[in-house]
Amino acid sequence: MRAVRCCENGIQVVEAPAPQGEGVRVKIRSVGICGSDLHMVGGGFPLSRTLGHEMAGELSDGTPVAIEPLEPCGKCEFCLTGEYNLCRLGAAMSYGVGLDGGMADEILVPERALVRIPSALPVKDACLVEPMAVAVHGLRKADYRREMRTAVIGGGSIGLCAVAAVRGSGGEVDLVARHPSQLEAGEKLGASLEAAGEYDLVVDSAGTISALEQALMLCKPGGKLLLLACYWEGITLPGFLLTLKEITILPSSMYGAKGMGRDVDVAASLLARTPSIAASLITHRLPLDAAAEAFALAQDRKGGAIKVVMEP
């Protein structure tokens, strides 16, 4: 089968053995390029696996599914309480990092990884379940309530998913973003583009020092700062302002479950109810064979790319 991997000459589509062993076989129909994929490829991370963790496809009987791209141990103290995003296996449990991912014709996953998607959510858009689950999980960690005055900094796919999740909960949200395409998408999703005053909750999805400084400025005394970005170069915060305001900092990683409900299932329902999310976020669709072009497009934020999706 075809698979997208990071080779000496960059992103390439290679011939790889079809996956074998236990699990459910999923024919991939859509797979998104995440900012973390770009950072890992550009940062020289040792990537010997097939890339891709934002994926959706069909079972052998044609049933459409999204995939929660984790294979936790199921036995550690975190897995047993539903916080399997903190599983002791670490990155080894993640598809596209420690395990072969979904930028391929097909993938083999355990039954637990399947996300049954509502009929109103096309499988070509269901690769957004994963990034939306990141935002859903973060807002759950922040004990978000719709009366909380909220700002989002960063207009990439995670930031826009956070905007959509707040709006889907009935709340108001202000967006701070750098590029016109991001601002346009945020406005379509119902965000105000005028961030001013004090906020109960500020969500950082930009991952830069300047964004964090702005976030602390916008937080009200006693407010919350939710970290949804990947901080590849570490974090620097103005300590005086942080302590003076007694701001609560909430790191958030991936997604998990609360009680009987998974963040990925909440995300799938939200996407099905709100078709404008996929229409606003997905800016490019390319075939799998154009993987190198797709990565180049995803890297060019100034060119208008938000979410680039490949369709095997």
Number of C-alpha atoms within 10 A of each C-alpha: 12 19 26 26 27 22 14 7 6 11 19 17 20 16 12 14 9 13 14 9 8 10 14 16 19 25 21 27 27 29 30 29 25 23 18 14 18 14 14 15 19 12 10 9 11 11 15 14 17 24 26 26 28 26 33 31 29 18 15 11 6 10 12 25 28 31 29 29 24 26 21 23 15 15 12 15 13 17 18 12 14 19 17 25 22 18 22 17 16 14 17 15 19 20 24 24 22 19 20 22 26 31 30 31 20 22 22 19 22 15 12 13 19 21 20 15 24 18 9 13 21 17 22 21 24 30 29 30 30 28 23 30 27 25 30 28 25 24 21 15 13 20 11 19 15 14 11 17 20 25 32 27 27 26 28 27 25 28 29 31 28 32 30 27 24 25 16 17 13 12 19 18 28 22 26 24 22 14 17 14 21 26 21 15 23 28 17 15 23 18 24 17 16 11 16 10 10 17 24 19 28 30 29 27 27 24 19 19 16 11 18 23 15 15 23 25 19 21 26 20 19 16 21 24 25 22 21 27 23 19 13 12 9 9 11 11 12 12 10 9 14 18 12 10 16 15 19 17 15 16 14 20 16 23 26 24 18 13 8 6 11 18 23 30 22 17 26 25 16 22 27 20 14 15 14 14 24 20 13 20 25 18 17 16 17 15 13 23 18 17 22 17 14 22 20 14 20 25 20 11 17 14 12 16 22 29 24 22 29 26 22 21
